[in-house]
């Protein structure tokens, strides 16, 4: 991976993520992708009232704070008002798949021409590690202390199955557990941004990301958890890739 400083990374402010959190890596991936495409001056991020909100202190882009769970719909509205901008909604799995699931599905059904990057750590991160729709079976959280079961807690959500039959432009699941997967994630984000530039429609890239604090693991163990457990339940890959891709 190229570690040359991105001109859109802002290192002068404090982003208050826990040690080992994946949000900082993802911010770096976004800025590197935008820099490579030369579109940094067109990016507008819409951040949720959650751990992702600190991205506005790490990335030097125009940004909007959306209401919790409403960032995808907010991004769609901004895109309609400013079609020249490149919109990136950045919810977590709790926001995108719980309180915000109607916004996620509705924007996909309308094929809104935006990019949604869902940072999936399988818990509600900022509010204390509660179970989210993407919490794995058997996974212990503050609200599933004995481990999630389908009988007690309902089915685990896999967004690729939910959106897999929709007529959207792009759907992928990536990870930040290794340098190789970080590079693959950047390529997926570059592809999704190109699709938005071409007006192809709704793109969603889910990124499996570590949450050592709420997983009660070390940063190293958290990366192993993604590799050995989370990505087994939620396989990586590109699931929808429609239309052209020349910007």
SEKE-686343 format. One record per residue (C-alpha): x, y, z; residue number from 1; chain; residue in three letters. Coordinates in steps of 0.25 Angstrom, whole numbers, always signed. Last residue first. Example, Ala and Ser with C-alpha at 12.3 -4.5 7.8 and 13.67 -1.06 7.14 Angstrom:
residues 2
+-------+-------+-------+-----+---+-----+
!  east ! north !    up !   k ! c !   r !
+-------+-------+-------+-----+---+-----+
!   +55 !    -4 !   +29 !   2 ! A ! SER !
!   +49 !   -18 !   +31 !   1 ! A ! ALA !
+-------+-------+-------+-----+---+-----+
END
This chain:
residues 247
+-------+-------+-------+-----+---+-----+
!  east ! north !    up !   k ! c !   r !
+-------+-------+-------+-----+---+-----+
!   -59 !   +31 !   -64 ! 247 ! A ! UNK !
!   -60 !   +17 !   -70 ! 246 ! A ! UNK !
!   -68 !    +7 !   -62 ! 245 ! A ! UNK !
!   -79 !    +2 !   -71 ! 244 ! A ! UNK !
!   -92 !    -4 !   -65 ! 243 ! A ! UNK !
!   -94 !   -14 !   -54 ! 242 ! A ! UNK !
!   -85 !   -20 !   -43 ! 241 ! A ! UNK !
!   -93 !   -27 !   -32 ! 240 ! A ! UNK !
!   -88 !   -37 !   -22 ! 239 ! A ! UNK !
!   -73 !   -33 !   -21 ! 238 ! A ! UNK !
!   -66 !   -41 !   -11 ! 237 ! A ! UNK !
!   -64 !   -44 !    +4 ! 236 ! A ! UNK !
!   -72 !   -54 !   +12 ! 235 ! A ! UNK !
!   -80 !   -50 !   +24 ! 234 ! A ! UNK !
!   -81 !   -62 !   +33 ! 233 ! A ! UNK !
!   -66 !   -66 !   +29 ! 232 ! A ! UNK !
!   -62 !   -51 !   +28 ! 231 ! A ! UNK !
!   -66 !   -50 !   +43 ! 230 ! A ! UNK !
!   -59 !   -62 !   +48 ! 229 ! A ! UNK !
!   -45 !   -65 !   +44 ! 228 ! A ! UNK !
!   -41 !   -52 !   +37 ! 227 ! A ! UNK !
!   -49 !   -42 !   +44 ! 226 ! A ! UNK !
!   -46 !   -49 !   +58 ! 225 ! A ! UNK !
!   -31 !   -49 !   +54 ! 224 ! A ! UNK !
!   -32 !   -34 !   +52 ! 223 ! A ! UNK !
!   -38 !   -33 !   +66 ! 222 ! A ! UNK !
!   -28 !   -41 !   +72 ! 221 ! A ! UNK !
!   -17 !   -32 !   +67 ! 220 ! A ! UNK !
!   -25 !   -20 !   +72 ! 219 ! A ! UNK !
!   -27 !   -27 !   +86 ! 218 ! A ! UNK !
!   -40 !   -32 !   +89 ! 217 ! A ! UNK !
!   -52 !   -28 !   +97 ! 216 ! A ! UNK !
!   -61 !   -28 !   +84 ! 215 ! A ! UNK !
!   -66 !   -15 !   +89 ! 214 ! A ! UNK !
!   -53 !    -8 !   +91 ! 213 ! A ! UNK !
!   -46 !   -16 !   +80 ! 212 ! A ! UNK !
!   -56 !   -11 !   +69 ! 211 ! A ! UNK !
!   -50 !   -16 !   +56 ! 210 ! A ! UNK !
!   -55 !   -13 !   +42 ! 209 ! A ! UNK !
!   -63 !   -21 !   +31 ! 208 ! A ! UNK !
!   -65 !   -12 !   +20 ! 207 ! A ! UNK !
!   -78 !   -11 !   +13 ! 206 ! A ! UNK !
!   -78 !    -4 !    -1 ! 205 ! A ! UNK !
!   -91 !    +1 !    -6 ! 204 ! A ! UNK !
!   -93 !    +7 !   -19 ! 203 ! A ! UNK !
!  -106 !   +13 !   -25 ! 202 ! A ! UNK !
!  -107 !   +18 !   -39 ! 201 ! A ! UNK !
!   -99 !   +18 !   -52 ! 200 ! A ! UNK !
!   -97 !   +33 !   -53 ! 199 ! A ! UNK !
!   -83 !   +32 !   -59 ! 198 ! A ! UNK !
!   -77 !   +39 !   -47 ! 197 ! A ! UNK !
!   -85 !   +30 !   -38 ! 196 ! A ! UNK !
!   -79 !   +18 !   -45 ! 195 ! A ! UNK !
!   -65 !   +24 !   -44 ! 194 ! A ! UNK !
!   -67 !   +26 !   -29 ! 193 ! A ! UNK !
!   -72 !   +11 !   -28 ! 192 ! A ! UNK !
!   -59 !    +6 !   -35 ! 191 ! A ! UNK !
!   -50 !   +15 !   -27 ! 190 ! A ! UNK !
!   -57 !    +9 !   -14 ! 189 ! A ! UNK !
!   -55 !    -5 !   -19 ! 188 ! A ! UNK !
!   -40 !    -2 !   -22 ! 187 ! A ! UNK !
!   -38 !    +4 !    -8 ! 186 ! A ! UNK !
!   -44 !    -9 !    -2 ! 185 ! A ! UNK !
!   -35 !   -18 !   -10 ! 184 ! A ! UNK !
!   -23 !   -10 !    -5 ! 183 ! A ! UNK !
!   -28 !   -11 !    +9 ! 182 ! A ! UNK !
!   -30 !   -26 !    +7 ! 181 ! A ! UNK !
!   -16 !   -28 !    +3 ! 180 ! A ! UNK !
!   -11 !   -20 !   +14 ! 179 ! A ! UNK !
!   -18 !   -28 !   +24 ! 178 ! A ! UNK !
!   -31 !   -28 !   +33 ! 177 ! A ! UNK !
!   -37 !   -16 !   +26 ! 176 ! A ! UNK !
!   -49 !   -23 !   +19 ! 175 ! A ! UNK !
!   -58 !   -23 !    +7 ! 174 ! A ! UNK !
!   -72 !   -26 !    +3 ! 173 ! A ! UNK !
!   -77 !   -21 !   -10 ! 172 ! A ! UNK !
!   -90 !   -16 !   -17 ! 171 ! A ! UNK !
!   -90 !    -8 !   -29 ! 170 ! A ! UNK !
!  -100 !    -1 !   -39 ! 169 ! A ! UNK !
!  -113 !    -5 !   -33 ! 168 ! A ! UNK !
!  -125 !   -13 !   -39 ! 167 ! A ! UNK !
!  -128 !   -21 !   -27 ! 166 ! A ! UNK !
!  -126 !   -36 !   -25 ! 165 ! A ! UNK !
!  -114 !   -35 !   -16 ! 164 ! A ! UNK !
!  -120 !   -24 !    -7 ! 163 ! A ! UNK !
!  -124 !   -33 !    +4 ! 162 ! A ! UNK !
!  -115 !   -44 !    +2 ! 161 ! A ! UNK !
!  -103 !   -35 !    +1 ! 160 ! A ! UNK !
!  -108 !   -28 !   +13 ! 159 ! A ! UNK !
!  -106 !   -40 !   +22 ! 158 ! A ! UNK !
!  -115 !   -38 !   +34 ! 157 ! A ! UNK !
!  -114 !   -48 !   +45 ! 156 ! A ! UNK !
!  -128 !   -55 !   +48 ! 155 ! A ! UNK !
!  -135 !   -52 !   +61 ! 154 ! A ! UNK !
!  -131 !   -50 !   +75 ! 153 ! A ! UNK !
!  -136 !   -62 !   +83 ! 152 ! A ! UNK !
!  -138 !   -73 !   +73 ! 151 ! A ! UNK !
!  -128 !   -67 !   +63 ! 150 ! A ! UNK !
!  -117 !   -68 !   +74 ! 149 ! A ! UNK !
!  -107 !   -57 !   +78 ! 148 ! A ! UNK !
!   -98 !   -60 !   +90 ! 147 ! A ! UNK !
!  -100 !   -62 !  +104 ! 146 ! A ! UNK !
!   -98 !   -47 !  +107 ! 145 ! A ! UNK !
!  -107 !   -42 !   +96 ! 144 ! A ! UNK !
!  -110 !   -28 !  +100 ! 143 ! A ! UNK !
!   -96 !   -24 !  +104 ! 142 ! A ! UNK !
!   -90 !   -33 !   +92 ! 141 ! A ! UNK !
!   -87 !   -48 !   +91 ! 140 ! A ! UNK !
!   -86 !   -54 !   +77 ! 139 ! A ! UNK !
!   -92 !   -67 !   +76 ! 138 ! A ! UNK !
!   -99 !   -64 !   +62 ! 137 ! A ! UNK !
!   -92 !   -51 !   +57 ! 136 ! A ! UNK !
!   -97 !   -37 !   +60 ! 135 ! A ! UNK !
!  -101 !   -31 !   +47 ! 134 ! A ! UNK !
!  -115 !   -26 !   +52 ! 133 ! A ! UNK !
!  -107 !   -20 !   +63 ! 132 ! A ! UNK !
!  -105 !   -25 !   +77 ! 131 ! A ! UNK !
!  -101 !   -14 !   +87 ! 130 ! A ! UNK !
!   -86 !   -10 !   +88 ! 129 ! A ! UNK !
!   -87 !    +2 !   +97 ! 128 ! A ! UNK !
!   -94 !   +14 !   +90 ! 127 ! A ! UNK !
!   -82 !   +17 !   +81 ! 126 ! A ! UNK !
!   -80 !    +3 !   +75 ! 125 ! A ! UNK !
!   -94 !    -3 !   +72 ! 124 ! A ! UNK !
!   -89 !   -16 !   +68 ! 123 ! A ! UNK !
!   -85 !   -25 !   +56 ! 122 ! A ! UNK !
!   -72 !   -17 !   +53 ! 121 ! A ! UNK !
!   -78 !   -12 !   +39 ! 120 ! A ! UNK !
!   -74 !    +1 !   +34 ! 119 ! A ! UNK !
!   -84 !    +3 !   +23 ! 118 ! A ! UNK !
!   -79 !   +12 !   +11 ! 117 ! A ! UNK !
!   -91 !   +17 !    +3 ! 116 ! A ! UNK !
!   -88 !   +23 !   -10 ! 115 ! A ! UNK !
!   -98 !   +32 !   -17 ! 114 ! A ! UNK !
!  -106 !   +32 !   -30 ! 113 ! A ! UNK !
!  -120 !   +28 !   -24 ! 112 ! A ! UNK !
!  -124 !   +14 !   -30 ! 111 ! A ! UNK !
!  -139 !   +17 !   -25 ! 110 ! A ! UNK !
!  -139 !    +3 !   -19 ! 109 ! A ! UNK !
!  -125 !    +5 !   -13 ! 108 ! A ! UNK !
!  -129 !   +18 !    -7 ! 107 ! A ! UNK !
!  -142 !   +12 !    -1 ! 106 ! A ! UNK !
!  -134 !    +0 !    +4 ! 105 ! A ! UNK !
!  -123 !    +9 !   +11 ! 104 ! A ! UNK !
!  -133 !   +19 !   +16 ! 103 ! A ! UNK !
!  -143 !    +8 !   +22 ! 102 ! A ! UNK !
!  -131 !    +1 !   +28 ! 101 ! A ! UNK !
!  -127 !   +14 !   +36 ! 100 ! A ! UNK !
!  -131 !   +10 !   +50 !  99 ! A ! UNK !
!  -125 !    -4 !   +48 !  98 ! A ! UNK !
!  -117 !    -7 !   +36 !  97 ! A ! UNK !
!  -110 !    +6 !   +33 !  96 ! A ! UNK !
!  -109 !   +11 !   +47 !  95 ! A ! UNK !
!  -105 !    -1 !   +54 !  94 ! A ! UNK !
!   -96 !    -5 !   +42 !  93 ! A ! UNK !
!   -89 !    +8 !   +43 !  92 ! A ! UNK !
!   -92 !   +19 !   +34 !  91 ! A ! UNK !
!   -83 !   +27 !   +24 !  90 ! A ! UNK !
!   -91 !   +33 !   +12 !  89 ! A ! UNK !
!   -81 !   +38 !    +1 !  88 ! A ! UNK !
!   -87 !   +48 !    -9 !  87 ! A ! UNK !
!   -79 !   +52 !   -21 !  86 ! A ! UNK !
!   -83 !   +66 !   -25 !  85 ! A ! UNK !
!   -88 !   +71 !   -38 !  84 ! A ! UNK !
!  -102 !   +66 !   -36 !  83 ! A ! UNK !
!  -103 !   +77 !   -25 !  82 ! A ! UNK !
!  -118 !   +77 !   -20 !  81 ! A ! UNK !
!  -121 !   +63 !   -24 !  80 ! A ! UNK !
!  -108 !   +58 !   -18 !  79 ! A ! UNK !
!  -111 !   +66 !    -5 !  78 ! A ! UNK !
!  -124 !   +58 !    -4 !  77 ! A ! UNK !
!  -118 !   +45 !    -7 !  76 ! A ! UNK !
!  -107 !   +48 !    +4 !  75 ! A ! UNK !
!  -118 !   +51 !   +14 !  74 ! A ! UNK !
!  -125 !   +38 !   +11 !  73 ! A ! UNK !
!  -112 !   +30 !   +13 !  72 ! A ! UNK !
!  -109 !   +38 !   +26 !  71 ! A ! UNK !
!  -123 !   +36 !   +32 !  70 ! A ! UNK !
!  -119 !   +26 !   +43 !  69 ! A ! UNK !
!  -115 !   +36 !   +53 !  68 ! A ! UNK !
!  -118 !   +50 !   +48 !  67 ! A ! UNK !
!  -108 !   +54 !   +37 !  66 ! A ! UNK !
!   -95 !   +62 !   +40 !  65 ! A ! UNK !
!   -90 !   +68 !   +27 !  64 ! A ! UNK !
!   -76 !   +69 !   +21 !  63 ! A ! UNK !
!   -68 !   +77 !   +11 !  62 ! A ! UNK !
!   -55 !   +69 !   +11 !  61 ! A ! UNK !
!   -42 !   +70 !   +18 !  60 ! A ! UNK !
!   -43 !   +56 !   +25 !  59 ! A ! UNK !
!   -38 !   +53 !   +39 !  58 ! A ! UNK !
!   -47 !   +63 !   +47 !  57 ! A ! UNK !
!   -60 !   +60 !   +39 !  56 ! A ! UNK !
!   -56 !   +45 !   +41 !  55 ! A ! UNK !
!   -60 !   +47 !   +55 !  54 ! A ! UNK !
!   -75 !   +45 !   +51 !  53 ! A ! UNK !
!   -72 !   +30 !   +48 !  52 ! A ! UNK !
!   -73 !   +26 !   +63 !  51 ! A ! UNK !
!   -87 !   +30 !   +63 !  50 ! A ! UNK !
!   -96 !   +42 !   +59 !  49 ! A ! UNK !
!   -95 !   +38 !   +45 !  48 ! A ! UNK !
!   -86 !   +45 !   +34 !  47 ! A ! UNK !
!   -90 !   +50 !   +20 !  46 ! A ! UNK !
!   -77 !   +52 !   +12 !  45 ! A ! UNK !
!   -76 !   +62 !    +1 !  44 ! A ! UNK !
!   -65 !   +59 !   -10 !  43 ! A ! UNK !
!   -64 !   +69 !   -22 !  42 ! A ! UNK !
!   -50 !   +75 !   -18 !  41 ! A ! UNK !
!   -44 !   +61 !   -16 !  40 ! A ! UNK !
!   -48 !   +56 !   -30 !  39 ! A ! UNK !
!   -34 !   +53 !   -35 !  38 ! A ! UNK !
!   -37 !   +39 !   -37 !  37 ! A ! UNK !
!   -24 !   +35 !   -29 !  36 ! A ! UNK !
!   -27 !   +46 !   -19 !  35 ! A ! UNK !
!   -41 !   +40 !   -17 !  34 ! A ! UNK !
!   -36 !   +26 !   -15 !  33 ! A ! UNK !
!   -25 !   +31 !    -5 !  32 ! A ! UNK !
!   -35 !   +39 !    +2 !  31 ! A ! UNK !
!   -45 !   +28 !    +4 !  30 ! A ! UNK !
!   -34 !   +18 !    +8 !  29 ! A ! UNK !
!   -29 !   +27 !   +19 !  28 ! A ! UNK !
!   -43 !   +29 !   +24 !  27 ! A ! UNK !
!   -44 !   +14 !   +25 !  26 ! A ! UNK !
!   -31 !   +12 !   +32 !  25 ! A ! UNK !
!   -36 !   +23 !   +42 !  24 ! A ! UNK !
!   -49 !   +16 !   +44 !  23 ! A ! UNK !
!   -43 !    +2 !   +47 !  22 ! A ! UNK !
!   -42 !    +4 !   +62 !  21 ! A ! UNK !
!   -29 !    -1 !   +68 !  20 ! A ! UNK !
!   -28 !    +9 !   +79 !  19 ! A ! UNK !
!   -42 !   +16 !   +81 !  18 ! A ! UNK !
!   -46 !   +27 !   +72 !  17 ! A ! UNK !
!   -45 !   +41 !   +76 !  16 ! A ! UNK !
!   -41 !   +48 !   +64 !  15 ! A ! UNK !
!   -32 !   +60 !   +68 !  14 ! A ! UNK !
!   -29 !   +71 !   +58 !  13 ! A ! UNK !
!   -16 !   +75 !   +51 !  12 ! A ! UNK !
!   -15 !   +62 !   +43 !  11 ! A ! UNK !
!   -25 !   +65 !   +32 !  10 ! A ! UNK !
!   -24 !   +55 !   +21 !   9 ! A ! UNK !
!   -28 !   +61 !    +8 !   8 ! A ! UNK !
!   -14 !   +63 !    +2 !   7 ! A ! UNK !
!   -11 !   +48 !    +5 !   6 ! A ! UNK !
!    +2 !   +45 !   +11 !   5 ! A ! UNK !
!   +10 !   +35 !    +3 !   4 ! A ! UNK !
!    +7 !   +21 !   +10 !   3 ! A ! UNK !
!    +5 !   +14 !    -3 !   2 ! A ! UNK !
!    +0 !    +0 !    +0 !   1 ! A ! UNK !
+-------+-------+-------+-----+---+-----+
END
